[in-house]
Amino acid sequence: MKLDGAQARQFLSRPGSRFGGVLLHGPNPIRVADKRVDLVSKLVGPGAADELRLTVIPAARAGRNPSEIVDGLKMMGFFPGPRAVVVSDATDSLATSIGRALDTRRDGDAVLIVTASSLKPRSRLRKLFESNRNTAAIGVYDDPLSRDEIEAMASTAGLTRLSPDGVGHLAALSEHQTVSEIRQTIEKLALYSMTAGSGARVSDGRDGKDGAVGQGDGDEPEIGTEEIERLAPDSRVTGLDDVLYAVAEGRPSEVVPLMLRLYAQGVGPSTICTSAYRYFRSLHAAAVEPGSPYDSLARQRPPVFGKRRTRMARQVDRWAPKRLEGVLEELFDAELGLRRSDPTPGSARLERTLLRVAWRAPRR
């Protein structure tokens, strides 16, 4: 069964025992792994690995010995409680073996969790999980966290006094931060809330005492925007999208300052150039496809969601396909130039390229 949107969020927050097998697939392995860890914890508990109730089988090992998946599903542990088998980084080559394992599964056996990179709709592995009512297939993409997901994380961390504005602020941060970074921020906020209520405070780390506990005023605070900004120093970090928006929307005066901030964060010219090429390739694909750019962006793999989708759709309306093709040629040449030994620094070459694109961007 294919689960997406609200169905997927509801299942991942309260998985229960409805499905005997779950496939998590998506282009970002960090995001997929984060969902897998969270799902395993909710299905079998955080101590399952220590109690030998969790079996992890890399795809390469499963390919050499397919029967290991069946053995893992059937194996009884020394400790009572639900069990799970995880097959990581699976591909279509394992579809037959995984299908046979699922056919042997009975009530009381372990739950099978499979992770994979982005899979096309016609993927055999994806069809296997989507066509069976006892299994679920969930696409994991880089769309921002929902308010429900933020609230669930806060509840898990023991953060009970998070204001609606605070939830919205964290959801906005998730547009350019990873799930792990958001979770770490929430855990820090929970610590702050607890220590503030007992007459202590937590340093925001900018005084060289990251996470240090000091004396506070003894009042337990409601956590809102002010506390999040103080305890999440990464909340003002420039993202790659900031540079790409400035280029695509014709704001050349902002391009170099934003790039300098990225360099300061350790992001190199090659990363920026590759991201720019992929970004304008998405704009071009949406521009040449019949129909609405907004709908076209949603059909891309991975799909573009939320505010990013709205903004990119407006940019597609500005750019003619032929001009976008020219931009792609320039970015391709720039990427090749970064790999060549040349007396011109890569950063200077890329800055000139992006500035040329920004100056030629349609303005309306």
FENFENDA-V946367 format. One record per backbone hydrogen bond with DSSP energy under -1.0 kcal/mol. NH is the residue of the N-H (numbers start at 1). CO is the residue of the C=O. Records with the same first field share a line. If there is no record, write none. Layout:
NH->CO + CO
//
This chain:
3->137
7->4
9->5
10->6
11->7
12->8
13->9
14->10
20->134
22->112
23->136
24->114
25->138
26->116
32->28
33->29
34->30
35->31
36->32
37->33
38->34
39->35
40->36
41->37
42->38
43->39
44->40
45->41
48->45
51->47
52->49
53->48
55->84
57->86
59->88
62->58
63->59
64->60
65->61
68->65
69->66
71->67
72->68
73->69
74->70
75->71
84->53
85->111
86->55
87->113
88->57
90->115
94->91
95->92
98->94
99->95
100->96
101->97
102->98
103->99
104->100
109->106
110->73
111->83
112->20
113->85
114->22
115->87
116->24
123->120
127->123
128->124
129->125
130->126
131->127
135->132
136->21
137->1
138->23
140->25
150->146
151->147
152->148
153->149
154->150
155->151
156->152
157->153
159->154
160->158
163->223
167->163
168->164
169->165
170->166
171->167
172->168
173->169
174->170
175->172
176->173
182->178
183->179
184->180
185->181
186->182
187->183
188->184
189->185
190->186
191->187
192->188
193->189
194->190
195->191
196->192
197->193
199->196
200->195
201->214
203->212
208->205
212->209
214->201
216->199
223->161
228->224
229->225
230->226
231->227
232->228
235->232
237->234
244->240
245->241
246->242
247->243
248->244
249->245
250->247
251->246
254->251
258->254
259->255
260->256
261->257
262->258
263->259
264->260
266->263
267->262
272->268
273->269
274->270
275->271
276->272
277->273
278->274
279->275
280->276
281->277
282->278
283->279
284->280
285->281
286->282
287->283
288->284
296->292
297->293
298->294
299->295
304->297
309->305
310->306
311->307
312->308
313->309
314->310
315->311
316->312
317->313
319->315
324->320
325->321
326->322
327->323
328->324
329->325
330->326
331->327
332->328
333->329
334->330
335->331
336->332
337->333
338->334
349->345
350->346
351->347
352->348
353->349
354->350
355->351
356->352
357->353
358->354
359->355
360->356
//
